Amino acid sequence: MKHIIYLITILTMITWVSGTPDVNGAEIEGIHFEDSYESEGIRLKIRGAGLLRYLGVIKAYVGALYLEEKRSTDDVLSDKPKRLEVEYFHALKGEDFGVTTNKMIAKNTDAQTLQRIRPQIDYHNSLYEDVQPGDRYSLTYIPGRGTALALNGKTKGIIKGADFASALFSMWLGKFPMNKPFKDQLLGIK
């Protein structure tokens, strides 16, 4: 019985902290995400937002996913524009981002693709900096241009390739995401 009550409490907490997009964007844990994002004539609308908890209890970060307005989430990793914003609650070392990126891309990508995009992954990982609470990373993929990594609105670099973008976004949105409840919140599936 204690386990059932615990499970219900956890599920209630996950639902309670899930951000629901509206005309003003989304707010999770006091962090605001805008309703839309525009770049190079492409307008992306917030699809979902949520809170990722480390080990189920520690608030790690909040994030929001932006897609073209009427686009299905079935092909979220395809060669279509997308944006992910993540704001952190704790200080993290830049080098730790690379370790996690390597691990999660390897879980979601076949060996041949992984080998082919290794140079892009290494370049991407070299761009990461240490973050403090309140810092926000964003990844914005524009077909034909690449994936821009930005910290607090300042672009750190742009990495070419639709296959790289698909592998990178798979960390949160792939078959084996970092956190399934967070993936569902980003996709607007609660």
URBEL-V257985 format. One record per backbone hydrogen bond with DSSP energy under -0.5 kcal/mol. CO is the residue of the C=O (numbers start at 0). NH is the residue of the N-H. If there is no record, write none. Layout:
BEGIN
CO & NH
CO & NH
END
This chain:
BEGIN
0 & 4
1 & 5
2 & 6
3 & 7
4 & 8
5 & 9
6 & 10
7 & 11
8 & 12
9 & 13
10 & 14
11 & 15
12 & 16
13 & 17
14 & 17
18 & 20
18 & 48
21 & 24
24 & 21
25 & 32
27 & 30
30 & 27
32 & 25
34 & 45
36 & 43
38 & 41
40 & 42
41 & 38
41 & 43
43 & 36
44 & 66
47 & 64
48 & 18
49 & 62
50 & 52
51 & 59
51 & 60
52 & 55
53 & 56
53 & 57
56 & 58
57 & 53
57 & 59
59 & 88
59 & 89
60 & 51
61 & 86
62 & 49
63 & 84
64 & 46
64 & 47
65 & 82
66 & 44
67 & 70
71 & 74
72 & 75
74 & 77
77 & 79
80 & 67
81 & 140
82 & 65
83 & 138
84 & 63
85 & 136
86 & 61
87 & 133
91 & 130
92 & 95
92 & 96
93 & 96
93 & 97
94 & 98
95 & 99
96 & 100
97 & 101
98 & 102
99 & 103
100 & 104
101 & 105
102 & 106
103 & 107
104 & 108
109 & 113
110 & 114
111 & 115
112 & 116
113 & 117
114 & 117
116 & 120
117 & 121
118 & 122
119 & 123
120 & 124
121 & 125
122 & 126
123 & 126
123 & 127
124 & 127
130 & 91
131 & 134
134 & 87
135 & 151
136 & 85
137 & 149
138 & 83
139 & 141
139 & 147
140 & 81
141 & 144
141 & 145
145 & 141
145 & 147
146 & 148
146 & 158
147 & 139
147 & 149
148 & 155
148 & 156
149 & 137
149 & 151
150 & 153
152 & 154
153 & 150
156 & 148
157 & 159
158 & 146
160 & 164
161 & 165
162 & 166
163 & 167
164 & 168
165 & 169
167 & 170
168 & 171
168 & 172
169 & 173
170 & 177
173 & 176
178 & 182
179 & 183
180 & 184
181 & 185
182 & 186
183 & 188
184 & 187
187 & 189
END
